[in-house]
Amino acid sequence: MSIPTQSEKRRPAVMADVAQRAGVSYQTVSRVLNESPNVRGDTRKRVLAAIRELDYRPNSVARALVTGRSNTLGVVTFDTTLYGPASTLLGIEQAAHDAGYAVSISSLRSLERSSVLAAIEQLRAQGADGVAVIAPVRAGVDAMRHVRPDFPVVALQAAPNASIPVATVDQRAGAAAATRHLLSLGHKTVWHLAGPSEWKEAEERIEGWRAALAESGAPIPKLLRGDWTPRSGYELGKNLLEIPDLSAVFVANDQMALGLLRRLREAGREVPRELSIVGFDDIPEAAYFAPPLTTVRQDFAELGRRCLHVLLGRIEGKPVPLRVVVPVELVVRDSTAPCRAAARAGAAREKRRSR
């Protein structure tokens, strides 16, 4: 290989420079860039070496014209100040980058039908090969029903859809596991501090909580609703403190659980000695709450990988499942303990039997 000339150093290298340096045709360089199998091994090595020496950067627009793909994926999301949407977005970005795709993000103020459809169309016009839509609220779910079928789109954290594939976390199973854990500790029932009604995840967690209580024959208490923030957990803690014999609460996310823990601490209620609490999400700070929070962990990295697998399948015209569900994990820490009343009753029964 020869030393680059001054003219080559002054301007960005083009494909013709690579061809000349490697001693091959323009078409051969194109085949190497597009990973064609019809190139001899030694020729491929020469071309790749020339690319490195000249610091050649392929023209993505030109490549897209040849391959029909831009190797770019679009993501439509909103409210990434919340842990769930932000972590879902990160999971998609990581999976896409691992697969060699760039990501273009459209962050919306709301997921109304018109704004979602416009964002998808804009990403398509910019050359995205396909789009993932993070649609955890009802408006986003409605928008998914009106996506044109000739363009690859996958929804995340959305309700089942007859035409658009959905990748989601098993919210019902997570809520049921949290509730069963508290019941297994001897609590007669479990109260629930739920998320906003327009969020699909909040509604599915309610369904899992209710199902677990019904299966065990436990009473189903009145629902309390927050807005995902620590403030709402703190404020609703006042209502919970007025409930007689309250011993266990399943909170729909860790942020609201944080607010509830502060309210209980100010009221002199000890967790878990007097009251057991389970959250949802397993945010990085959950292990450092006082006490460390028992919670349900969502695997956002796996969600991103499964979403990408489905989206790439759609881009390549392959059959894909309409629904992919990622399992959850209950992480038990120090905010849950056996119910004191149940323990006292059990001790009394043992004492009577021993007489």
VENFENUR-V787896 format. One record per backbone hydrogen bond with DSSP energy under -0.5 kcal/mol. CO is the residue of the C=O (numbers start at 0). NH is the residue of the N-H. E is the energy in kcal/mol with one decimal. If there is no record, write none. Layout:
co | nh | e
CO | NH | E
CO | NH | E
//
This chain:
co | nh | e
4 | 8 | -1.6
5 | 9 | -1.6
6 | 10 | -1.3
13 | 16 | -0.8
13 | 17 | -1.5
14 | 18 | -2.5
15 | 19 | -2.4
16 | 20 | -2.6
17 | 21 | -2.5
18 | 22 | -1.1
18 | 23 | -2.3
24 | 28 | -1.7
25 | 29 | -2.0
26 | 30 | -2.2
27 | 31 | -2.3
28 | 32 | -2.5
29 | 33 | -1.9
30 | 35 | -3.0
31 | 34 | -1.6
36 | 38 | -1.1
39 | 43 | -2.6
40 | 44 | -2.0
41 | 45 | -1.8
42 | 46 | -2.3
43 | 47 | -2.6
44 | 48 | -2.2
45 | 49 | -2.1
46 | 50 | -2.2
47 | 51 | -2.0
48 | 52 | -2.4
49 | 53 | -2.3
50 | 54 | -0.6
50 | 55 | -2.2
51 | 54 | -0.6
55 | 57 | -0.6
57 | 59 | -0.8
58 | 62 | -2.7
59 | 63 | -2.3
60 | 64 | -1.8
61 | 65 | -1.5
62 | 66 | -3.1
63 | 67 | -2.5
70 | 101 | -2.5
71 | 128 | -3.1
71 | 129 | -0.6
72 | 103 | -2.8
73 | 131 | -2.7
74 | 76 | -0.5
74 | 105 | -3.1
75 | 133 | -3.0
76 | 107 | -3.3
78 | 81 | -1.6
81 | 85 | -2.0
82 | 86 | -2.6
83 | 87 | -2.5
84 | 88 | -2.3
85 | 89 | -2.1
86 | 90 | -2.3
87 | 91 | -1.9
88 | 92 | -2.6
89 | 93 | -2.5
90 | 94 | -2.0
91 | 95 | -2.8
92 | 96 | -2.6
93 | 97 | -2.2
94 | 98 | -1.3
95 | 100 | -2.9
96 | 99 | -1.4
101 | 72 | -2.7
103 | 74 | -2.3
104 | 106 | -0.5
105 | 76 | -2.3
105 | 107 | -0.6
107 | 78 | -0.7
111 | 115 | -2.5
112 | 116 | -2.5
113 | 117 | -2.0
114 | 118 | -2.1
115 | 119 | -2.4
116 | 120 | -2.2
117 | 121 | -2.3
118 | 122 | -2.3
119 | 123 | -2.2
120 | 124 | -2.4
121 | 125 | -1.6
122 | 127 | -2.4
123 | 126 | -1.6
129 | 73 | -2.8
130 | 153 | -2.1
131 | 75 | -2.6
131 | 133 | -0.5
132 | 134 | -0.9
132 | 155 | -3.0
135 | 199 | -3.1
135 | 200 | -0.6
136 | 140 | -1.9
137 | 141 | -2.3
138 | 142 | -2.0
139 | 143 | -1.7
140 | 144 | -0.7
141 | 144 | -1.0
142 | 145 | -1.9
143 | 146 | -1.1
147 | 150 | -0.9
151 | 130 | -2.2
152 | 164 | -0.6
153 | 132 | -2.8
154 | 166 | -2.6
155 | 134 | -2.2
164 | 154 | -2.7
165 | 323 | -2.8
166 | 156 | -2.3
167 | 325 | -2.9
168 | 170 | -2.1
169 | 173 | -1.9
170 | 174 | -2.4
171 | 175 | -2.6
172 | 176 | -2.4
173 | 177 | -2.1
174 | 178 | -2.3
175 | 179 | -2.9
176 | 180 | -2.1
177 | 181 | -1.6
178 | 182 | -2.4
179 | 183 | -2.4
180 | 184 | -0.7
181 | 184 | -0.8
181 | 186 | -1.4
182 | 185 | -1.9
184 | 338 | -2.7
190 | 249 | -3.1
191 | 193 | -0.8
191 | 223 | -1.8
192 | 251 | -2.8
193 | 225 | -3.2
195 | 198 | -1.6
197 | 137 | -2.2
197 | 199 | -0.5
198 | 202 | -1.7
199 | 203 | -2.4
200 | 204 | -2.1
201 | 205 | -1.8
202 | 206 | -2.1
203 | 207 | -2.2
204 | 208 | -2.2
205 | 209 | -2.8
206 | 210 | -2.4
207 | 211 | -2.0
208 | 212 | -2.0
209 | 213 | -2.7
210 | 214 | -2.4
211 | 215 | -1.4
212 | 216 | -0.8
212 | 217 | -2.1
213 | 216 | -0.7
218 | 220 | -0.7
223 | 193 | -3.5
228 | 232 | -1.5
229 | 233 | -2.4
230 | 234 | -2.7
231 | 235 | -2.5
232 | 236 | -0.9
233 | 237 | -0.5
234 | 237 | -1.1
234 | 238 | -0.5
235 | 239 | -1.9
236 | 240 | -2.2
237 | 241 | -0.7
238 | 241 | -0.9
239 | 242 | -1.7
241 | 243 | -0.5
242 | 245 | -1.2
246 | 275 | -2.8
247 | 190 | -2.4
248 | 250 | -0.6
248 | 277 | -2.0
249 | 192 | -2.1
252 | 256 | -1.6
253 | 257 | -2.0
254 | 258 | -1.6
255 | 259 | -2.3
256 | 260 | -2.5
257 | 261 | -1.7
258 | 262 | -2.0
259 | 263 | -2.5
260 | 264 | -2.2
261 | 265 | -2.4
262 | 266 | -1.5
263 | 268 | -2.8
264 | 267 | -1.2
267 | 269 | -0.5
269 | 273 | -2.8
269 | 274 | -1.3
275 | 248 | -2.3
276 | 293 | -0.6
277 | 250 | -3.4
279 | 253 | -1.7
280 | 297 | -1.1
282 | 285 | -2.1
284 | 287 | -2.2
285 | 288 | -1.2
285 | 292 | -2.5
288 | 290 | -0.6
291 | 334 | -0.8
293 | 278 | -2.7
294 | 296 | -0.5
294 | 330 | -3.4
295 | 280 | -3.4
296 | 328 | -1.7
297 | 299 | -1.2
298 | 302 | -1.9
299 | 303 | -2.3
300 | 304 | -2.1
301 | 305 | -2.6
302 | 306 | -2.4
303 | 307 | -2.5
304 | 308 | -2.3
305 | 309 | -2.0
306 | 310 | -2.8
307 | 311 | -3.0
308 | 312 | -1.6
309 | 313 | -2.1
310 | 314 | -2.3
311 | 315 | -2.2
312 | 317 | -3.0
313 | 316 | -1.1
321 | 165 | -2.1
323 | 167 | -2.8
325 | 169 | -2.6
326 | 298 | -0.5
328 | 296 | -3.6
328 | 330 | -0.6
329 | 331 | -0.7
330 | 294 | -2.2
330 | 332 | -0.5
332 | 335 | -0.6
334 | 276 | -2.5
338 | 342 | -2.3
339 | 343 | -2.6
340 | 344 | -2.4
341 | 345 | -2.5
342 | 346 | -2.3
343 | 347 | -2.2
344 | 348 | -2.2
345 | 349 | -2.3
346 | 350 | -2.1
347 | 351 | -2.3
348 | 352 | -2.4
349 | 353 | -1.7
350 | 354 | -0.6
351 | 354 | -0.8
//
